[in-house]
Amino acid sequence: MNPGIRYHLFPEYGLNFDPKFLPGCAFVKLDNAKAQFKCQNPFCARLWTTMRARISFKISVPGEYGYVYFKIYEQNCKICGEIADSLWYMGKFDNE
């Protein structure tokens, strides 16, 4: 990261293309993250938290501005096998 360069964070889910093909995309990083998931099956509706959510970041070469596109990948529910979308994990704060 370069001081003075502003990076903008965007979710990848609304795009009709893969941002790694954008001009200036220089880096793709895969990592694990803490996330919550909710089963899409209305009869199951299981909710779980995991430290092993898979996330990708696609990062541009910095110019005046930079961009970072992220994608949190789905998981399958252990109970019914349905695909579960990720939710932002809002952990408890120490002062609550």
N, C-alpha and C positions, 0 to 999 in steps of 0.2 A: 504494500500500500504506500502511496506517495502522499505526504502531507499537502494539503491545499487542493486535492482532487476530490470532488464529490462523487461518490458512487450512489446510484439509485437502485433500490431493490424491487424486483417485480416477480410476481408468481408466474410460472410458466403455463398454468392451466388454461388461460384465456387465449393463447396464441394458436394460430393455424399453421405454424411452422416451428421448426426446431431452432432455437436461438444460437446454437453452435455454428449455424451457417450464416449468421449475420456478419457483415464486414467488421473486422476488429475483434471478433471473439478469439481470445487467446488461450483460455484455460478452462478446463472442465474438471471439477473435483467431486468425487463421490465420498460420502461419509455417513456415519450413523448419528442420529439425533434423538432426543427425547420427544415423543409425540403421543397424543391420544388418538384412538380409533373408535369408530362407532359402526357396528354392523348395520347394513342397509336393510336386512330382513326385518320387517315390522313385528314378526312373531318372536324374534330373538332379541334384537336391539341391544346386544352386548356392548359394553363400553370398557375399554382397557387402555392402560398406559404401558409404554415400552421404551426402553433405552436403545432399542435396535431398529428404530424406524430408518429407512434408507432415504437419503436426501442427496440431490445433485445440485451443484452450483455451476453456472456457466458465466464466466467473467470476461469482460472486455479489456482490451488494452486501454489504459487510461489516456484520455486526451484532456480536454477541458472538463469533461464529465466522463464517468464510467458507468457501466451497468452490470448488475448481477441478477440473473434469472435463477430462481430456485424451483425445485419440484420435490415434493414429498410423495414417495411411492405408496401405493395401496398395500394392504395386507389382507389375508383371508382369515375369517373368523374361525377359531378352533372348535366352536360348538356346531355351527351349521354349514361352514365352508363358504358362505357368501362373501363377496368382496366388501371391504370396509374402507371408507375414505378417512383421511387424517383430519384431525382437528388441531388447532393450536393448543399446546399444553400450557395451561395457566396455573403453574404451581403456586403453593401457598407462600406468602411472604413471611419473613421471620417476625415481623411486628404485628401480625394478625393474631 
